[in-house]
């Protein structure tokens, strides 16, 4: 987490890596932590390891999802906090950014 001011505007930037298991509390913990920065423009990036919109983000024919409850939890928190998925906003039909790994680590 980085917090600072640029030209009298407060910014909070968070890079995160989410768990690969169904863990909706993770999203709530992040939102709770970011509430300390409500007067700031918040930028969140990283890999949440969850699908926000299964119809838009899954590969064609893919039925596997890392998380079952995360999509609803993430959408709800985004709406409540006034956040948007900026990439999805400007690329509503694209799927190229998804990473599909066929190996186990």
N, C-alpha and C positions, 0 to 999 in steps of 0.2 A: 504494500500500500504506500502510495506517495501522495502527500497533500501539500499544496502550495498555492501561491498567488501569482498570476500573470496579468499585467495591466489592470490591477485592482479587481480582478475576477478570481474567485476561489475555485480551484480544481482539485478533485480527488481521483486518483487513478489506481485501479486495482487489477492486478494480473493474478488469475487463479487457475488451479487445476483441480477439477472435481473428482470425487470418487467414482469408480467404475461400477458401483453397485447402486441399487435403489436406495437413495438416502435423501429424501425430501427435506430433512432437517438442515442439510447443508445450505440450501437456498435461504432458509429462514435465518440461519446464523449469519450469512453474508449480509442480508438485508438489515438485520438488527445492528450489525457492526457499522454499516454505512449510514444509519440514522444519526450518528454523531456528526455527520457532514451534510446536513439538510440544506445549508445555505451555500452549497458548493455544486458546481457542475461535476457530475460523476461519470467517469468512463470506466467500463469494466471490460476486460479482454481476457483471453486465455482459452481454456478447454474445459467446459463444464461436464463433459462426458455424458451428456443427456441430449435428447431430441426435444426441441421446443414445439415444433409442429411436425408430427410424424408424416403427414401427407406431403408436405413440401420438402422435407429434409432427408427422407430415407431414399436409398438407392432403389431403382426400379426392381420390383419383385422381392425386395428384402423384407423379411418379416421379423428379424431379430432387432430388439431394442435393448439398450443397456439398462434402461430404467422404465418402470411402469407408472409410477406416480409423479415423476419429475415434470413431465410436460405441463400438467395442470398447476402444479406448485409454482413452477417458473413463470408461466403466463400470469397467474394471479398476482405474484409479487411484482412483476413488471408493470402490470396495470396499476396496482396500488401505489407504486413509486413513480409512475409517469415515465417509465423507461421504454425504449424501443430497441429492437434488434436492427441496428442501422444497416448492416450488410443485407439483411433480408428485405428491408424497406426499399433499397435501391436495386436489389436483384431478386425480385419475387419468384422467378421461375428457374433460377440457377441452382445447380447441385454440385458444381465443380469443386467447391471448397471443402466438401466432406472428405475425410480421410478414412479409407477402408483398409484395415490391417488384417491380413490372413494368418499372421503368426501370433503366438502367445508369448507374453513376456512376464 
